[in-house]
Amino acid sequence: MQKLKMNDEVIIVAGKDKGKTGNIQNINDKRNNVLVNGVNMVKKAMKPSQDNPAGGFAEVERPIHVSNVMVVSPKTKKGTRVRIEERDGKKVRVAVACGSILN
């Protein structure tokens, strides 16, 4: 069971976007990074094409390393670590800070 899942609300704890929050859009296990909505935006040069005849620059999101994000606790609304516990015979993710179960 993974500690991070798609659509988890996370907070950035390090880097240029420290303090921003967003939802996880994509997880890459091989590279240990996640794509967070609205975080780590960079400008990308776009060649002229049929869809974009003028070309120019576009703002795109880039992945961020998993060590730089923390799951937001549903009770405290702050970053928390995640623990995996067995409750009622099923493995569940639990926020360490408040003890609440994460979906």
HELIX and SHEET records of a PDB file:
HELIX    1   1 VAL A   66  ASN A   68  5                                   3    
SHEET    1   A 6 ILE A  64  HIS A  65  0                                        
SHEET    2   A 6 ASN A  33  VAL A  36 -1                                        
SHEET    3   A 6 THR A  21  ASN A  28 -1                                        
SHEET    4   A 6 GLU A   9  ILE A  12 -1                                        
SHEET    5   A 6 VAL A  69  VAL A  72 -1                                        
SHEET    6   A 6 GLY A  79  THR A  80 -1                                        
SHEET    1   B 2 MET A  41  MET A  46  0                                        
SHEET    2   B 2 GLY A  56  GLU A  61 -1                                        
SHEET    1   C 3 VAL A  82  ARG A  87  0                                        
SHEET    2   C 3 LYS A  90  ALA A  95 -1                                        
SHEET    3   C 3 ILE A 101  LEU A 102 -1                                        
END                                                                             
